[in-house]
Amino acid sequence: MIAVGERLPSASLVKVTPNGPEAVDAQAYFAGRRVALFAVPGAFTPTCSAQHLPSFLTRGDELRAKGVDEIACTAVNDAFVLDAWSKQNDAGDVTMLADGNGQFAEALGLAGDSSKYGMGTRSRRYAMVVNDGVVEQLHVEEPGEFRVSSADHLLANMA
């Protein structure tokens, strides 16, 4: 699993934009700025929709005041699903990064087996702060939990 102080690996993601999906390389995307990145097991899932995404929508201004340039969310979903989820939750302030094939989650060592829920391999739930491509904070949830990956927890751990 990736650790604090390590550089993000190269992996393909798809950014959801108003003009449609846009392919991005993770290393290039996170270079030169400070990003609060959180991962959800799946768009439209209960905890992700009711608690995880809303925590970043509610506390986004505070994260930006602490030096975060962007807030991004990733999930092992396709860009069209993440776009629909973003629109349903009025989450335009959060950049959606689709990891449709799970390549990013796998490269981070944060892929998880959600097959008992009929979801196959997904990303584990986590939040991190990435500063110029290097992990500054990392908070990974145990399966089935939502405690350390919220915006509240990130803020509490920021200097």
C-alpha positions as CSV (number, residue, x, y, z in Angstrom):
1,M,0.0,0.0,0.0
2,I,1.2,3.5,-0.8
3,A,2.5,5.4,2.2
4,V,2.9,9.0,3.4
5,G,6.0,10.5,1.6
6,E,5.7,8.3,-1.5
7,R,5.0,9.6,-5.0
8,L,1.7,8.6,-6.7
9,P,2.2,5.9,-9.3
10,S,1.5,6.4,-13.0
11,A,-2.0,5.2,-13.8
12,S,-4.7,6.2,-16.2
13,L,-7.8,8.0,-14.9
14,V,-10.7,9.6,-16.7
15,K,-11.7,13.1,-15.6
16,V,-15.3,14.0,-15.8
17,T,-15.7,17.4,-17.6
18,P,-18.6,19.4,-19.0
19,N,-17.3,18.4,-22.5
20,G,-17.2,14.7,-21.7
21,P,-14.6,12.3,-20.5
22,E,-10.9,13.3,-20.6
23,A,-8.1,10.9,-20.1
24,V,-5.4,11.9,-17.6
25,D,-2.3,10.4,-16.2
26,A,-2.3,10.4,-12.4
27,Q,1.3,11.6,-12.0
28,A,0.8,14.5,-14.4
29,Y,-2.6,15.4,-12.9
30,F,-1.4,15.7,-9.3
31,A,1.9,17.5,-10.1
32,G,2.3,21.1,-9.0
33,R,-0.6,21.4,-6.6
34,R,-2.1,20.2,-3.4
35,V,-5.2,18.0,-3.8
36,A,-7.5,16.4,-1.3
37,L,-8.4,13.1,-2.9
38,F,-10.9,10.7,-1.5
39,A,-12.0,7.3,-2.8
40,V,-15.3,5.6,-2.5
41,P,-16.2,2.0,-3.3
42,G,-18.9,3.1,-5.6
43,A,-21.0,6.0,-6.7
44,F,-24.6,5.9,-5.6
45,T,-23.8,3.5,-2.7
46,P,-25.3,4.4,0.7
47,T,-22.4,5.6,2.8
48,C,-20.7,7.2,-0.2
49,S,-23.8,9.2,-1.1
50,A,-25.1,10.0,2.4
51,Q,-21.8,10.7,4.2
52,H,-18.5,10.6,2.3
53,L,-19.2,12.9,-0.6
54,P,-21.3,15.3,1.5
55,S,-18.5,15.7,4.0
56,F,-16.3,17.1,1.2
57,L,-19.0,19.3,-0.2
58,T,-19.8,20.8,3.3
59,R,-16.1,21.3,4.3
60,G,-14.7,22.2,0.9
61,D,-14.2,25.9,1.7
62,E,-12.3,25.0,4.9
63,L,-10.0,22.6,3.0
64,R,-9.3,25.3,0.4
65,A,-8.5,27.8,3.3
66,K,-5.9,25.2,4.6
67,G,-4.1,25.3,1.2
68,V,-5.9,22.7,-0.8
69,D,-6.1,23.7,-4.5
70,E,-8.6,21.0,-5.5
71,I,-10.9,18.4,-4.1
72,A,-11.1,15.2,-6.1
73,C,-13.0,11.9,-5.8
74,T,-12.1,8.6,-7.4
75,A,-14.1,5.4,-7.7
76,V,-13.9,2.2,-9.7
77,N,-16.9,3.4,-11.8
78,D,-17.0,4.7,-15.4
79,A,-17.0,8.4,-16.1
80,F,-20.6,8.5,-17.0
81,V,-21.7,7.0,-13.7
82,L,-19.5,9.5,-11.8
83,D,-20.9,12.3,-13.8
84,A,-24.5,11.3,-13.0
85,W,-23.6,10.9,-9.3
86,S,-22.0,14.4,-9.3
87,K,-25.0,16.0,-10.9
88,Q,-27.4,14.3,-8.6
89,N,-25.5,15.5,-5.6
90,D,-24.7,19.0,-7.0
91,A,-21.0,18.2,-6.5
92,G,-19.6,20.5,-9.2
93,D,-16.9,21.6,-6.7
94,V,-15.4,18.1,-6.6
95,T,-13.5,16.8,-9.6
96,M,-14.6,13.3,-10.4
97,L,-11.8,10.9,-11.5
98,A,-13.1,7.6,-12.9
99,D,-10.9,4.6,-12.3
100,G,-13.1,2.4,-14.5
101,N,-10.7,-0.5,-14.7
102,G,-9.4,-0.2,-11.1
103,Q,-5.8,0.5,-12.4
104,F,-5.3,3.4,-10.0
105,A,-6.6,1.6,-7.0
106,E,-4.5,-1.4,-7.8
107,A,-1.3,0.7,-8.4
108,L,-1.9,2.4,-5.0
109,G,-2.3,-1.0,-3.3
110,L,-5.8,0.1,-2.3
111,A,-8.0,-2.2,-4.3
112,G,-10.5,-4.2,-2.3
113,D,-12.6,-7.2,-2.8
114,S,-16.3,-6.2,-2.7
115,S,-17.5,-9.3,-4.4
116,K,-19.7,-10.3,-1.4
117,Y,-21.7,-7.2,-2.3
118,G,-21.8,-8.1,-6.0
119,M,-19.4,-5.3,-6.9
120,G,-16.2,-7.2,-7.7
121,T,-12.9,-5.5,-7.2
122,R,-13.3,-1.8,-6.1
123,S,-11.2,0.8,-4.3
124,R,-11.0,0.8,-0.6
125,R,-12.5,3.8,1.1
126,Y,-9.7,6.4,1.9
127,A,-8.8,10.0,1.9
128,M,-5.4,11.6,1.3
129,V,-3.8,14.9,0.7
130,V,-1.4,14.9,-2.3
131,N,1.1,17.7,-2.5
132,D,2.9,17.9,-5.9
133,G,2.3,14.2,-6.5
134,V,3.6,13.1,-3.0
135,V,1.2,11.7,-0.4
136,E,1.2,14.1,2.6
137,Q,-1.7,12.4,4.5
138,L,-3.3,9.0,4.1
139,H,-6.3,7.7,5.9
140,V,-7.6,4.2,4.9
141,E,-10.8,2.8,6.3
142,E,-11.2,-0.8,7.5
143,P,-13.8,-2.6,5.4
144,G,-17.4,-1.4,6.1
145,E,-16.2,1.6,8.2
146,F,-16.5,5.4,7.7
147,R,-14.4,7.1,10.3
148,V,-11.0,8.4,9.1
149,S,-11.7,9.2,5.4
150,S,-14.0,12.2,5.9
151,A,-13.2,15.8,5.2
152,D,-13.5,16.4,9.0
153,H,-10.7,13.9,9.7
154,L,-8.5,15.5,7.0
155,L,-9.0,18.9,8.4
156,A,-8.3,17.8,11.9
157,N,-4.9,16.4,10.7
158,M,-3.9,19.5,8.8
159,A,-1.3,21.9,10.3
